[in-house]
Amino acid sequence: MKKSKVKWFVFGILVSFVVVAGFTTAAFPAQPVTIKVAHFYDPTVGPAHRLNYEWLQGVIKDFEKAYPDIKVELEWFKWDELDVKSMMHYRAGISHDVFWSSPQYMPKHALVGDFLDLSSFVKKGWIKEKEQDFNWSPVWKKCFPLGIPLGVHTRTIVYRKDMFAAAGIYKTPANVDELIEDAKKLTQDTNGDGIPDVWGLGMYLGPSRATMELYFAPYIWHYGGKIWDPATKKATFASEEGVKAAKFLYDLIYKYKITPKWAVSGTYDDVILHSFLNGKLAMADGFGSYWIGALESKGFVKGIFPATSQGKTILADVFPVPTRPHAQFTNAWCLSIHKLSKHPAEAFKFVSFLTQAKYLYKYPDAGLPARLTIWDRPEFSTPFYKKWLFAAKHGRAMPPTAHYGELADTVAAALEDIVVKKSPVETTLRKAQDEYNASYAGE
């Protein structure tokens, strides 16, 4: 065969290959990747869930438009089962991609190994400024590298401005001693039946993890102690500082008579939020940032939620807990990637997309902004939100034990015995601590 014919023969083969390849690509396009996102928002439960669900649907719509080759499939679990389901399904070999997750359970996730370490993803996919925009908060320090925070949930003390003025109090307490003295002045028996109908200081000391998180922890920190020692991996809540903290909570009810006995019953929401809104509490400790909207709805503040640059307080305001470290429990929902994810790169694209400032700013369940640059906006520069930022920066996470749930339940049960049964403080705490350490020390 002549050289010219050989050239044309080879050229023809190449052309045919290109045509066939092009036809094949057009006729059989690549199938889109589907990532599974586990969340807990149920639009049938109520307006809060519905708002968050609608927000999530909006983010997904924008994401699929930006990444047409990636589809999102939602999976629903109960809010208090998300972390547990992730661990269970990992052990059972059931794969997922993205999970809403809790900072308190990150040590447990690390032990089980059901979440991917996101360090390399962030290093490759994020500019340095974006990471710095997140890592200012105690939530980031608690959940990263197994999760990315979606907001900041912290707590302050909310108070009635009109009740302060009526009692002749014109500044918020600067320390715990002033907190007690102000609460005494604010406790009022207007009916004359010997039982106050307005209590000076609301606390929640019921059978819930909130008792350890929002009430025992801030005061053991105040006295310089800690609930659990990361060095020995043992509970230390029965220390001298722990005894002082428990005695302080007991005295609020029985010595100072500024906190009602019903603080040990009901739910956290009822005892703190609803009692404050209904005028039964002049001050309420452990007031969550997720309740700011309730103050707006009640008319206690105006233009605060959603945040505006003209936001102002009317009947209610807040101040950070006046303990020595000004530290309250601080957490938030996070996004994590399941270890069995079949599409981790695509899953992280979704995490990165959702954590853009424009989406987190509108996330109803954020509590407070996760990204520091959002705090520079005029609507978050009001005096009200500056106090929340102070509280968030001074916030602390729960102990990094893999048995956090058991620890919280143990402390709550011990405090219930002390407050309800009037059991000896030191003996009761010591017994509870020994029982916990006998089962869970070392993890």
Backbone torsions as a table, in degrees:
resi	resn	phi	psi	omega
1	MET	NA	135.0	-179.1
2	LYS	-70.0	155.6	-177.7
3	LYS	-58.1	-41.0	-178.6
4	SER	-62.4	-39.6	179.5
5	LYS	-68.5	-36.9	178.6
6	VAL	-62.4	-43.6	179.5
7	LYS	-58.8	-47.7	-178.8
8	TRP	-66.9	-31.3	178.8
9	PHE	-66.4	-46.7	179.4
10	VAL	-64.6	-41.9	179.6
11	PHE	-60.7	-41.3	179.6
12	GLY	-62.1	-40.8	178.5
13	ILE	-62.1	-44.6	-179.4
14	LEU	-62.0	-44.6	179.0
15	VAL	-61.1	-43.3	-179.6
16	SER	-61.8	-40.5	-179.8
17	PHE	-63.0	-44.2	180.0
18	VAL	-62.9	-43.4	-179.2
19	VAL	-63.4	-46.4	-179.4
20	VAL	-64.0	-43.3	179.9
21	ALA	-62.5	-42.4	178.5
22	GLY	-64.4	-40.7	178.5
23	PHE	-63.4	-40.6	-178.4
24	THR	-65.1	-43.3	-179.5
25	THR	-63.2	-41.2	-178.9
26	ALA	-71.5	-39.0	-176.3
27	ALA	-76.4	-30.3	-177.1
28	PHE	-126.5	73.4	-178.4
29	PRO	-65.2	154.8	179.6
30	ALA	-62.5	136.1	-179.7
31	GLN	-75.2	139.3	179.6
32	PRO	-68.1	148.8	177.1
33	VAL	-82.9	138.8	176.9
34	THR	-111.4	125.4	175.7
35	ILE	-109.1	141.8	-178.2
36	LYS	-101.0	125.7	-176.5
37	VAL	-115.7	117.0	-178.3
38	ALA	-93.7	126.4	-178.2
39	HIS	-139.6	-174.2	-177.4
40	PHE	-132.6	10.0	-175.4
41	TYR	-83.6	120.9	-179.8
42	ASP	-115.4	108.9	-175.8
43	PRO	-63.0	-15.4	-179.9
44	THR	-85.4	-11.3	-175.3
45	VAL	-75.4	-42.5	-177.7
46	GLY	172.7	179.3	-175.2
47	PRO	-62.1	-36.0	-178.8
48	ALA	-64.2	-47.5	178.3
49	HIS	-64.1	-40.2	-177.8
50	ARG	-63.7	-42.5	178.5
51	LEU	-61.1	-43.4	-179.7
52	ASN	-68.7	-37.1	178.9
53	TYR	-66.0	-42.8	179.1
54	GLU	-65.0	-38.7	176.3
55	TRP	-61.5	-45.3	-179.3
56	LEU	-62.7	-41.4	177.9
57	GLN	-62.1	-37.5	177.9
58	GLY	-65.6	-40.4	177.8
59	VAL	-64.0	-43.8	-179.5
60	ILE	-62.0	-41.4	179.0
61	LYS	-59.6	-45.6	179.1
62	ASP	-66.9	-38.6	-178.8
63	PHE	-64.4	-46.3	-178.6
64	GLU	-67.9	-25.7	174.9
65	LYS	-73.0	-38.7	179.0
66	ALA	-74.7	-31.9	-179.9
67	TYR	-126.6	78.7	-176.0
68	PRO	-63.9	-15.4	179.0
69	ASP	-90.1	3.5	178.7
70	ILE	-125.9	124.8	176.7
71	LYS	-109.2	149.3	-178.4
72	VAL	-113.2	127.9	176.0
73	GLU	-114.7	122.3	-177.6
74	LEU	-86.4	141.6	174.7
75	GLU	-124.3	135.0	-175.9
76	TRP	-110.7	135.1	172.6
77	PHE	-135.5	159.7	173.6
78	LYS	-64.7	148.5	-172.9
79	TRP	-59.1	-36.4	-176.8
80	ASP	-90.6	10.3	177.9
81	GLU	-116.8	-6.4	-175.4
82	LEU	-55.9	-54.3	-177.2
83	ASP	-64.1	-41.0	-179.7
84	VAL	-65.4	-43.1	179.6
85	LYS	-62.0	-39.9	178.6
86	SER	-58.9	-45.6	-179.6
87	MET	-66.8	-44.6	-179.4
88	MET	-61.4	-44.5	-177.0
89	HIS	-71.0	-31.2	175.5
90	TYR	-62.8	-45.5	179.5
91	ARG	-67.0	-28.6	-179.2
92	ALA	-88.6	-4.5	179.2
93	GLY	81.0	19.6	179.4
94	ILE	-93.0	123.8	-174.1
95	SER	-91.2	148.8	171.6
96	HIS	-139.8	180.0	177.9
97	ASP	-119.3	-66.8	-178.1
98	VAL	-114.0	138.4	179.7
99	PHE	-128.2	132.6	161.5
100	TRP	-65.3	136.3	-174.2
101	SER	-143.2	167.5	-175.9
102	SER	-114.5	132.1	178.9
103	PRO	-57.7	-35.8	-176.8
104	GLN	-60.1	-26.9	-175.6
105	TYR	-99.1	5.8	-179.1
106	MET	-61.5	-38.6	175.3
107	PRO	-60.8	-36.2	177.1
108	LYS	-67.6	-42.1	177.5
109	HIS	-62.5	-38.3	178.5
110	ALA	-63.3	-38.1	179.7
111	LEU	-69.0	-43.2	-178.8
112	VAL	-75.0	-37.1	178.7
113	GLY	84.6	28.0	-175.1
114	ASP	-91.2	-6.4	178.7
115	PHE	-115.2	146.2	176.0
116	LEU	-76.4	146.9	170.7
117	ASP	-75.5	121.0	-174.5
118	LEU	-91.6	4.3	-175.7
119	SER	-56.9	-48.8	-176.8
120	SER	-68.0	-34.5	177.6
121	PHE	-63.3	-46.8	-179.2
122	VAL	-65.1	-41.7	-178.7
123	LYS	-62.3	-38.9	-177.8
124	LYS	-84.7	-35.8	-170.1
125	GLY	-100.4	-13.6	-177.6
126	TRP	-114.7	143.4	170.0
127	ILE	-74.2	157.5	-175.2
128	LYS	-58.2	-37.6	-176.8
129	GLU	-64.3	-32.5	179.9
130	LYS	-69.0	-42.3	177.5
131	GLU	-62.9	-42.0	178.7
132	GLN	-64.8	-25.7	178.7
133	ASP	-71.1	-19.7	-179.9
134	PHE	-102.7	-37.6	-165.0
135	ASN	-79.2	10.7	177.2
136	TRP	-75.4	-23.6	-169.1
137	SER	-96.0	154.2	176.6
138	PRO	-65.3	-19.6	178.9
139	VAL	-68.0	-43.5	177.7
140	TRP	-59.6	-45.8	-178.0
141	LYS	-61.9	-28.6	-179.0
142	LYS	-83.1	-39.4	-171.1
143	CYS	-98.2	-27.4	-179.0
144	PHE	-80.6	138.5	17.8
145	PRO	-97.8	10.2	-179.0
146	LEU	-89.5	-7.5	-179.5
147	GLY	-159.2	160.8	176.3
148	ILE	-115.8	123.7	-177.9
149	PRO	-69.8	144.2	179.1
150	LEU	-102.0	-5.7	-179.4
151	GLY	-175.9	-162.9	176.0
152	VAL	-139.6	119.5	173.5
153	HIS	-106.8	110.7	175.0
154	THR	-129.2	178.9	-174.7
155	ARG	-132.9	151.6	176.8
156	THR	-135.3	-170.4	169.9
157	ILE	-107.8	122.6	178.0
158	VAL	-94.5	146.3	-178.7
159	TYR	-144.6	157.4	177.6
160	ARG	-89.7	116.4	-178.8
161	LYS	-64.3	-38.8	-178.6
162	ASP	-67.9	-35.7	178.3
163	MET	-70.2	-36.2	175.3
164	PHE	-60.7	-47.6	-178.5
165	ALA	-62.9	-41.1	-179.7
166	ALA	-64.8	-29.6	179.6
167	ALA	-89.6	1.6	179.9
168	GLY	75.5	27.9	178.7
169	ILE	-107.1	121.2	-172.6
170	TYR	-118.6	10.0	173.0
171	LYS	-150.8	154.8	179.9
172	THR	-78.4	152.7	-176.5
173	PRO	-63.1	138.1	-178.0
174	ALA	-92.2	-15.1	-179.3
175	ASN	-152.2	178.1	-175.8
176	VAL	-67.9	-36.4	178.3
177	ASP	-61.4	-43.9	177.8
178	GLU	-66.6	-33.9	177.4
179	LEU	-59.1	-44.4	-179.9
180	ILE	-66.3	-45.9	-178.1
181	GLU	-64.1	-40.8	177.5
182	ASP	-65.0	-40.9	-179.6
183	ALA	-63.8	-34.0	176.6
184	LYS	-62.7	-43.8	-179.9
185	LYS	-66.9	-30.8	-175.4
186	LEU	-84.7	-19.0	179.3
187	THR	-73.2	120.3	-172.2
188	GLN	-128.9	133.0	172.2
189	ASP	-107.4	81.7	-176.0
190	THR	-76.3	-17.7	-179.6
191	ASN	-88.1	-15.3	179.6
192	GLY	72.1	20.5	-179.8
193	ASP	-98.9	9.1	178.4
194	GLY	84.8	-3.3	178.9
195	ILE	-119.4	117.8	-179.2
196	PRO	-57.5	137.8	173.8
197	ASP	-101.1	-9.1	169.2
198	VAL	-129.5	121.1	-179.2
199	TRP	-99.6	143.6	-175.2
200	GLY	-69.8	-37.0	-174.6
201	LEU	-141.9	115.4	177.5
202	GLY	-87.1	133.9	174.5
203	MET	-134.7	158.2	172.7
204	TYR	-118.2	120.2	-176.4
205	LEU	-126.4	30.7	-178.0
206	GLY	-83.4	-176.7	-177.5
207	PRO	-77.3	70.2	-175.9
208	SER	-148.2	157.8	177.4
209	ARG	-66.7	-21.4	177.5
210	ALA	-60.5	-28.1	-179.1
211	THR	-61.7	-46.1	177.8
212	MET	-71.3	-44.6	-173.7
213	GLU	-65.0	-48.0	-168.8
214	LEU	-101.2	-13.7	-173.3
215	TYR	-126.9	-47.6	178.5
216	PHE	-75.0	-46.6	-177.2
217	ALA	-58.1	-49.9	-178.3
218	PRO	-59.3	-29.2	-177.1
219	TYR	-90.7	-25.5	170.9
220	ILE	-70.9	-33.1	173.6
221	TRP	-66.5	-38.2	179.2
222	HIS	-58.5	-40.3	-178.7
223	TYR	-86.4	2.8	174.8
224	GLY	91.7	12.0	-178.8
225	GLY	-105.1	-174.0	177.7
226	LYS	-147.0	156.0	-175.9
227	ILE	-77.8	-34.8	-173.5
228	TRP	-146.8	138.1	-175.9
229	ASP	-97.7	114.5	-179.4
230	PRO	-66.9	-21.5	179.8
231	ALA	-74.3	-49.0	-179.9
232	THR	-90.3	-14.8	-176.0
233	LYS	57.1	44.1	177.3
234	LYS	-129.5	151.7	174.8
235	ALA	-68.7	140.7	-179.0
236	THR	-132.3	21.7	-174.1
237	PHE	-73.5	-9.4	178.2
238	ALA	-93.5	15.2	178.2
239	SER	-67.8	176.0	177.0
240	GLU	-57.5	-40.2	179.3
241	GLU	-67.2	-37.4	177.8
242	GLY	-65.8	-38.7	177.3
243	VAL	-63.3	-41.6	178.9
244	LYS	-63.5	-41.2	-179.4
245	ALA	-64.9	-44.4	179.5
246	ALA	-66.1	-39.6	178.6
247	LYS	-64.6	-37.8	177.6
248	PHE	-60.0	-47.6	-179.7
249	LEU	-64.0	-39.1	178.0
250	TYR	-63.5	-43.8	-177.2
251	ASP	-66.9	-27.2	177.7
252	LEU	-57.1	-36.0	-178.4
253	ILE	-87.1	-48.8	-167.3
254	TYR	-99.2	-27.3	-179.7
255	LYS	-96.6	-54.8	-176.9
256	TYR	-84.6	-23.5	178.4
257	LYS	56.4	45.1	-179.3
258	ILE	-114.9	-7.4	178.6
259	THR	-122.8	131.6	-176.2
260	PRO	-70.3	153.0	177.3
261	LYS	-65.2	-26.4	179.7
262	TRP	-71.9	5.6	173.1
263	ALA	-64.7	-19.0	-177.4
264	VAL	-92.5	1.6	-176.2
265	SER	-121.1	176.6	175.3
266	GLY	67.5	-153.4	-178.9
267	THR	-115.1	162.2	176.9
268	TYR	-55.5	-44.8	-179.6
269	ASP	-61.5	-44.8	-178.1
270	ASP	-65.8	-47.6	-174.0
271	VAL	-69.3	-36.0	-176.4
272	ILE	-99.7	-66.5	-173.7
273	LEU	-63.3	-58.4	-173.7
274	HIS	-67.0	-37.1	178.4
275	SER	-66.0	-36.5	177.9
276	PHE	-69.5	-46.8	-179.0
277	LEU	-62.5	-29.7	-179.4
278	ASN	-89.1	7.6	174.3
279	GLY	79.8	15.2	179.6
280	LYS	-87.3	-15.0	-178.2
281	LEU	-126.0	132.1	174.9
282	ALA	-82.3	-33.9	173.9
283	MET	-134.3	145.9	178.0
284	ALA	-135.6	114.5	178.3
285	ASP	-79.5	152.7	179.6
286	GLY	76.0	27.7	-179.5
287	PHE	-79.0	116.7	-173.5
288	GLY	-80.4	149.3	178.1
289	SER	-64.2	-20.5	177.3
290	TYR	-72.8	-5.1	179.9
291	TRP	-104.9	4.2	-178.2
292	ILE	-58.4	-38.9	179.4
293	GLY	-60.0	-30.8	179.5
294	ALA	-66.9	-33.3	177.2
295	LEU	-65.9	-39.2	178.6
296	GLU	-66.2	-44.8	-178.7
297	SER	-62.5	-34.3	-179.2
298	LYS	-78.7	-14.6	-177.8
299	GLY	87.7	11.0	179.6
300	PHE	-76.2	-23.1	175.3
301	VAL	-136.9	165.1	180.0
302	LYS	-140.1	130.8	179.1
303	GLY	72.0	18.2	-179.4
304	ILE	-94.4	-37.0	-179.7
305	PHE	-137.7	117.0	-7.1
306	PRO	-59.9	152.7	-174.9
307	ALA	-64.3	134.8	174.6
308	THR	-132.8	160.2	-179.8
309	SER	-70.5	-15.0	178.9
310	GLN	-98.7	8.7	-176.6
311	GLY	-57.8	137.2	-179.7
312	LYS	-147.2	156.1	176.9
313	THR	-92.4	147.9	-179.2
314	ILE	-118.9	-71.2	179.2
315	LEU	-102.1	-18.4	-176.7
316	ALA	-132.7	151.0	175.7
317	ASP	-149.8	178.0	-178.1
318	VAL	-131.7	162.7	169.4
319	PHE	-148.3	147.7	179.0
320	PRO	-62.4	150.0	-179.1
321	VAL	-56.0	129.1	-172.6
322	PRO	-85.2	37.1	174.3
323	THR	-79.2	173.9	-178.2
324	ARG	-60.9	-45.3	178.4
325	PRO	-88.3	-3.1	-177.2
326	HIS	54.4	35.0	-172.2
327	ALA	-105.2	126.1	170.8
328	GLN	-119.8	160.2	179.0
329	PHE	-60.3	131.1	-177.3
330	THR	-131.9	128.5	-179.5
331	ASN	-151.2	-169.0	176.8
332	ALA	-179.6	169.1	171.0
333	TRP	-77.3	146.0	-179.7
334	CYS	-124.8	167.2	170.4
335	LEU	-112.9	130.8	179.3
336	SER	-128.3	161.4	177.4
337	ILE	-113.2	127.4	-176.2
338	HIS	-67.0	142.0	-177.3
339	LYS	-63.0	-28.4	-179.0
340	LEU	-92.7	12.0	180.0
341	SER	-56.6	132.5	177.2
342	LYS	-84.8	-12.3	-178.1
343	HIS	-137.2	62.4	-176.5
344	PRO	-62.0	-36.5	-179.5
345	ALA	-65.1	-43.9	178.3
346	GLU	-67.9	-35.4	177.5
347	ALA	-62.7	-40.6	179.9
348	PHE	-71.1	-29.8	174.4
349	LYS	-60.1	-40.5	179.0
350	PHE	-66.4	-43.3	178.5
351	VAL	-59.7	-45.8	-179.8
352	SER	-64.7	-39.7	-179.4
353	PHE	-64.9	-47.6	-176.7
354	LEU	-66.8	-29.6	-176.6
355	THR	-87.7	14.4	170.1
356	GLN	-63.9	147.9	-177.0
357	ALA	-57.3	-37.1	-175.9
358	LYS	-66.6	-25.4	178.1
359	TYR	-89.2	-43.5	179.4
360	LEU	-64.4	-30.9	178.7
361	TYR	-61.1	-31.9	-177.3
362	LYS	-100.6	2.6	-177.8
363	TYR	-71.5	112.2	-175.4
364	PRO	-60.0	-31.7	-175.2
365	ASP	-92.7	10.9	-178.0
366	ALA	-65.4	-32.2	-173.6
367	GLY	82.7	-75.7	175.5
368	LEU	-137.4	160.7	-176.1
369	PRO	-61.3	135.6	176.5
370	ALA	-80.5	-27.7	-176.6
371	ARG	-98.1	129.1	-172.9
372	LEU	-63.5	-33.3	-178.1
373	THR	-64.9	-26.3	177.9
374	ILE	-64.8	-31.3	180.0
375	TRP	-67.2	-15.6	178.7
376	ASP	-80.0	-11.6	-179.2
377	ARG	-69.5	149.7	-176.9
378	PRO	-54.7	-37.1	-176.8
379	GLU	-68.2	-20.4	176.9
380	PHE	-105.6	14.4	179.1
381	SER	-105.4	8.1	177.4
382	THR	-72.6	158.7	179.0
383	PRO	-54.9	-35.9	-179.8
384	PHE	-60.7	-50.0	-176.7
385	TYR	-76.7	-22.9	174.9
386	LYS	-63.9	-33.7	177.1
387	LYS	-70.0	-35.7	176.2
388	TRP	-68.0	-37.8	177.8
389	LEU	-64.6	-41.1	176.4
390	PHE	-59.1	-45.2	-179.8
391	ALA	-63.7	-41.3	-179.0
392	ALA	-65.0	-42.5	-179.4
393	LYS	-66.4	-29.0	-179.6
394	HIS	-94.5	-0.2	-177.1
395	GLY	-66.8	160.4	178.4
396	ARG	-132.1	154.4	178.1
397	ALA	-92.3	172.6	175.8
398	MET	-78.6	162.8	-177.1
399	PRO	-57.2	142.6	-177.3
400	PRO	-82.3	50.3	176.0
401	THR	-94.5	145.0	177.5
402	ALA	-70.0	-13.3	-179.5
403	HIS	-113.5	45.5	-178.8
404	TYR	-57.8	-45.6	-178.0
405	GLY	-59.3	-43.7	179.6
406	GLU	-66.0	-36.8	178.8
407	LEU	-65.1	-46.9	-178.8
408	ALA	-62.8	-41.6	179.7
409	ASP	-66.7	-36.7	179.6
410	THR	-65.1	-45.6	180.0
411	VAL	-65.0	-43.9	-179.7
412	ALA	-61.1	-41.5	-180.0
413	ALA	-65.4	-40.5	179.2
414	ALA	-65.2	-43.1	179.6
415	LEU	-66.4	-34.3	177.0
416	GLU	-63.9	-41.1	176.8
417	ASP	-61.9	-39.8	-178.0
418	ILE	-68.5	-46.1	-174.1
419	VAL	-80.2	-40.5	-175.9
420	VAL	-85.8	-49.8	-176.9
421	LYS	-89.6	-7.1	-177.7
422	LYS	57.9	38.7	176.7
423	SER	-68.8	150.4	-179.6
424	PRO	-56.0	130.1	-172.7
425	VAL	-60.6	-57.2	-173.5
426	GLU	-64.7	-44.4	-179.3
427	THR	-63.2	-42.4	-178.2
428	THR	-66.6	-44.2	178.5
429	LEU	-65.1	-42.3	-178.9
430	ARG	-62.8	-43.9	179.6
431	LYS	-62.4	-45.1	179.6
432	ALA	-63.2	-42.1	-179.9
433	GLN	-64.0	-44.0	-179.9
434	ASP	-62.8	-40.9	179.8
435	GLU	-65.6	-41.3	179.0
436	TYR	-64.0	-50.0	-177.7
437	ASN	-63.4	-31.6	179.0
438	ALA	-63.0	-28.5	-177.7
439	SER	-100.7	-33.1	-167.7
440	TYR	-126.7	2.2	179.7
441	ALA	-61.0	140.6	177.3
442	GLY	104.2	-10.4	179.3
443	GLU	-134.0	NA	NA
